[in-house]
Amino acid sequence: MALDPEHHRAFLSCERNELMTVFDLDKHAPIAFLKMHGGPDVIKFDPGLGRIYVACYSGAIAVFHQDDADHYRKLEDFRVQHAVPTVAIDLKTHRLYTPEQEEDGKPAARMVVYAAVTN
Amino acid sequence: MRTKLLSLQFGVCACMALAGLFSPNAFGQTLKQVTKYDLPGPGGKRFDYLTIDEDDHYLLSARLAAGQTYVIDLGTNKVVATITDTSGAEGVEYVPELKKFYTSNAHDNTIGVVDLKQMKVVKKLKTESKPDGSTYAAPFHKLYVSDERGKAEAVVDVQKDEIINTLLFDSETGMPQYDPVARKVYLNLQDQNIFAIIDPVTDQVIGRYPVGKWETTAWHWTRNTIVHFSRAKEMN
């Protein structure tokens, strides 16, 4: 779960149906369901860019955009190594951090840093 | 000729539509790799939650399958400490005013208290089964830790480093979040697709709402039907 306290929204990474669910904290009801890549796990929100990121174990970071509090769209399933279950955002730099345990199927242990492209 | 032109136009449009549908990058690239660096410990072992200590500019990285938690300097991308004795570390949460962080140790069912000045575990709190995600409610000095398999939420007083409450549910508990605007803790009851709201003043559950697509429809249908029949009964 990630939160947008300013707009009273919660973002839920639902593993079983692989849907990113937007929950309205005033109405206490979901208002949007967006499809994700397989094995969604940790979800984070960057309010500065209006982006929601979900680390998907099958090998992607699902990237969504908050157009406004009620409207959301998927930007990309950004491909990463298999078995990446987690992500962190530095909200000052908008950089993402994802640890990898595999590289092309071989064991690895490393941190990968991404910058947000916003053009 | 006109038929051929229309066919050509249709073909081009169809190709563009298909390209858009199947392109992995239909909206343009959103991320760009800046750097990567090796971490200590064996390869192939699963990582779990990350959190950022904005005061020290540290990235805290729980590594479930290696039983380690890394403190990484975001300015230099160097690992400044490897915290051991965090067996099966899943959740990790930072408490800024006390310069401590807490790990959810799924393998020995404990919550580890890590002093950032000493860079070591200073206390372990026994909890239910498989502690996982956690969140910090700063104004209340309380840490909420989901015991996923224990179907519980442990409430830790971070000033005493004691578990002061354990909330029991009839579902596995997912990642909790503290909302600083509403001053509430939210919790996903993941077996039931229920969004629960906890008041950190009383540690009571004050609301439960369906989250899933079909559950929500059924809930609204049931509620509307009950309202409809109640009104019909009142009118009779």
Contacts between the chains, C-beta under 8 A, distances in Angstrom:
chain1	res1	chain2	res2	distance
A	1	B	174	6.7
A	1	B	175	4.8
A	1	B	176	7.3
A	1	B	177	4.8
A	1	B	186	6.5
A	1	B	188	5.7
A	2	B	177	7.0
A	3	B	177	5.0
A	3	B	179	5.7
A	3	B	186	7.4
A	5	B	179	5.2
A	5	B	180	5.8
A	5	B	181	4.0
A	5	B	182	7.1
A	6	B	181	7.1
A	8	B	181	7.5
A	8	B	182	7.6
A	10	B	177	7.0
A	10	B	186	6.0
A	10	B	195	7.2
A	12	B	188	6.2
A	12	B	195	7.6
A	12	B	211	6.2
A	14	B	193	7.5
A	14	B	211	7.4
A	14	B	212	7.3
A	15	B	190	7.6
A	17	B	212	7.2
A	17	B	213	7.2
A	19	B	213	7.2
A	21	B	211	6.0
A	21	B	212	7.9
A	23	B	195	6.0
A	23	B	211	6.3
A	25	B	179	7.2
A	25	B	182	6.7
A	25	B	186	7.9
A	28	B	195	7.4
A	28	B	207	6.6
A	28	B	209	4.3
A	29	B	209	6.8
A	29	B	216	6.3
A	29	B	220	7.9
A	30	B	211	5.7
A	30	B	212	7.9
A	30	B	213	7.3
A	30	B	216	5.7
A	33	B	213	5.6
A	42	B	49	6.5
A	42	B	50	7.9
A	42	B	175	7.8
A	51	B	30	7.7
A	61	B	31	6.9
A	63	B	30	4.5
A	63	B	31	7.1
A	74	B	27	7.8
A	75	B	27	4.5
A	75	B	28	7.7
A	75	B	30	5.1
A	76	B	24	7.3
A	76	B	25	5.7
A	76	B	26	7.4
A	76	B	27	5.7
A	76	B	28	7.6
A	76	B	29	7.1
A	76	B	30	4.7
A	76	B	31	8.0
A	77	B	24	6.2
A	78	B	29	7.6
A	78	B	30	5.8
A	78	B	31	5.0
A	79	B	24	6.6
A	83	B	46	7.2
A	85	B	46	7.0
A	85	B	47	6.8
A	85	B	48	6.8
A	86	B	47	5.8
A	86	B	48	6.0
A	86	B	49	5.8
A	86	B	50	5.6
A	87	B	50	7.1
A	88	B	50	3.7
A	88	B	51	6.6
A	88	B	52	5.8
A	88	B	59	6.3
A	89	B	52	7.8
A	90	B	52	6.0
A	90	B	74	6.4
A	91	B	52	8.0
A	91	B	54	8.0
A	92	B	54	7.6
A	95	B	34	6.8
A	96	B	31	6.5
A	97	B	50	6.1
A	97	B	59	5.7
A	97	B	61	8.0
A	99	B	39	6.8
A	99	B	47	3.9
A	99	B	50	7.3
A	99	B	61	6.0
A	99	B	63	7.6
A	100	B	36	7.8
A	101	B	43	6.9
A	101	B	44	5.6
A	101	B	45	6.0
A	101	B	46	5.8
A	101	B	47	6.2
A	101	B	65	7.9
A	102	B	43	7.9
A	102	B	44	6.6
A	106	B	43	7.5
A	106	B	44	8.0
A	107	B	42	7.1
A	107	B	43	3.1
A	107	B	44	3.0
A	107	B	45	7.9
A	108	B	43	4.7
A	108	B	44	7.2
A	109	B	38	6.4
A	109	B	39	4.6
A	109	B	40	7.3
A	109	B	41	5.5
A	109	B	42	6.7
A	109	B	43	4.8
A	109	B	44	7.7
A	109	B	45	6.9
A	109	B	66	7.9
A	110	B	36	5.4
A	110	B	37	6.1
A	110	B	38	4.9
A	110	B	39	5.7
A	111	B	36	6.5
A	111	B	37	5.7
A	111	B	39	5.9
A	111	B	59	7.6
A	111	B	61	7.2
A	111	B	72	6.8
A	111	B	77	7.5
A	112	B	33	6.3
A	112	B	35	7.8
A	112	B	36	4.3
A	113	B	33	7.2
A	113	B	34	4.6
A	113	B	35	5.0
A	113	B	36	6.7
A	113	B	77	7.2
A	114	B	31	4.2
A	114	B	32	6.3
A	114	B	33	5.6
A	114	B	34	6.3
A	115	B	31	7.1
A	115	B	32	5.2
A	115	B	34	5.0
A	116	B	30	6.8
A	116	B	31	6.3
A	117	B	28	7.4
A	117	B	29	5.3
A	117	B	30	5.7
A	117	B	31	6.2
A	117	B	32	5.2
A	119	B	28	7.1
